């Protein structure tokens, strides 16, 4: 489950909070965000409060994770590859 809004928030310096084994763990990892073990409102509130207090170096790390992992060049190449495959069908 990949969320565009998640990466948009990270690009703006937001710290992502997600649920382990449900959310997009390929994007949210310990070095750029917070993962809670289960879907629990109290654990989520605690994690969000923690995220709001995190320093800018971690916020920048989250931002650069998105820039590195989902570069415009990579997305352009993937879109063109798909379009070329559609032309041959």
C-alpha positions as CSV (number, residue, x, y, z in Angstrom):
1,X,0.0,0.0,0.0
2,X,1.8,3.0,-1.3
3,X,0.5,6.4,-0.4
4,X,1.3,9.5,-2.5
5,X,0.0,11.7,0.4
6,X,2.5,10.1,2.7
7,X,5.4,11.0,0.5
8,X,4.1,14.5,-0.1
9,X,4.0,15.0,3.6
10,X,7.5,13.7,3.9
11,X,8.7,16.1,1.2
12,X,7.3,18.9,3.3
13,X,9.2,17.7,6.4
14,X,6.5,15.7,8.1
15,X,7.5,12.7,10.1
16,X,5.5,9.7,8.9
17,X,3.7,7.4,11.4
18,X,2.5,4.0,10.2
19,X,1.4,0.6,11.5
20,X,3.9,-2.2,11.1
21,X,2.8,-4.9,8.6
22,X,-0.1,-2.7,7.4
23,X,1.5,0.5,6.3
24,X,4.1,1.2,3.7
25,X,7.2,0.0,5.6
26,X,9.3,0.3,2.5
27,X,9.1,4.1,3.0
28,X,8.6,4.5,6.7
29,X,11.5,3.1,8.6
30,X,13.1,3.8,12.0
31,X,15.5,6.4,10.6
32,X,12.8,8.6,9.0
33,X,9.6,7.9,10.9
34,X,7.7,5.9,13.5
35,X,6.1,2.5,13.2
36,X,3.6,1.3,15.8
37,X,3.2,-2.4,16.3
38,X,-0.6,-2.6,16.1
39,X,-3.5,-0.4,15.1
40,X,-4.3,1.2,18.5
41,X,-5.5,4.7,18.9
42,X,-3.5,5.4,22.1
43,X,-0.3,4.1,20.5
44,X,-1.0,6.2,17.4
45,X,-1.6,9.4,19.5
46,X,1.6,8.8,21.4
47,X,3.6,8.2,18.1
48,X,2.1,11.4,16.5
49,X,3.0,13.4,19.6
50,X,6.5,12.0,19.4
51,X,6.8,12.8,15.7
52,X,5.7,16.4,16.2
53,X,8.7,16.9,18.6
54,X,11.3,15.3,16.3
55,X,14.2,17.5,15.2
56,X,14.7,18.9,11.7
57,X,17.6,16.6,10.9
58,X,15.2,13.6,11.0
59,X,12.6,15.6,9.0
60,X,15.2,16.3,6.4
61,X,16.2,12.6,6.3
62,X,12.5,11.8,5.6
63,X,12.4,14.4,2.8
64,X,15.6,13.1,1.2
65,X,14.4,9.4,1.5
66,X,11.5,10.4,-0.9
67,X,13.7,12.4,-3.2
68,X,16.2,9.5,-3.5
69,X,13.7,6.7,-3.7
70,X,11.2,8.4,-6.1
71,X,13.3,10.7,-8.3
72,X,11.7,12.4,-11.2
73,X,14.1,10.7,-13.6
74,X,13.2,7.2,-12.3
75,X,9.5,8.0,-12.6
76,X,9.9,9.4,-16.1
77,X,11.9,6.3,-17.2
78,X,9.2,3.9,-15.7
79,X,6.3,5.8,-17.3
80,X,8.1,5.8,-20.7
81,X,8.8,2.1,-20.3
82,X,5.1,1.4,-19.7
83,X,4.0,3.5,-22.6
84,X,6.4,1.7,-24.9
85,X,5.1,-1.6,-23.7
86,X,1.5,-0.4,-24.4
87,X,2.5,0.5,-28.0
88,X,3.6,-3.0,-28.7
89,X,0.3,-4.5,-27.5
